[in-house]
Amino acid sequence: MVDPQPYDLVRLHPASAATAGTTPATTLIIADIVEDQPGTYEVWHLADHPDHHDWAAAVTLDDLAAITRSTATGDVHTWTLSP
């Protein structure tokens, strides 16, 4: 199991996306790890999304459907998580 990190791109499970006020097809970025709530991540819309400056959500690992990480060497890895 991979632990999400800041700058990872994520998509949410359908029920979690609806609760957060977005859609499962929307790619979000992990902005930060919520320090006082282990396993909780702050996510934002990408910079080109119209709600980028006006929306954020706190999600847990269980909310994540997929995680995509780019490495410094240019490799890109995607993990699909179980519901």
HUCOR-V56156 format. One line per field, one symbol per residue. phi: phi as a letter, one per 30 degrees, with the letter a starting at -180 (. if undefined). burial: # if it has 24 or more other ideal C-beta (glycine too) atoms within 12 Angstrom, else .. A space follows every 50 residues. Layout:
BEGIN
phi = ???
burial = ???
END
This chain:
BEGIN
phi = .ccdbeidcbbcdeddddddibbddddccddacdddbeicbdcbddeddd cedcbabcbcedddcabbbccddjdbbbcccdd
burial = ...#...######..##..#.#...######.........#####..... ......#####.#######...........#..
END
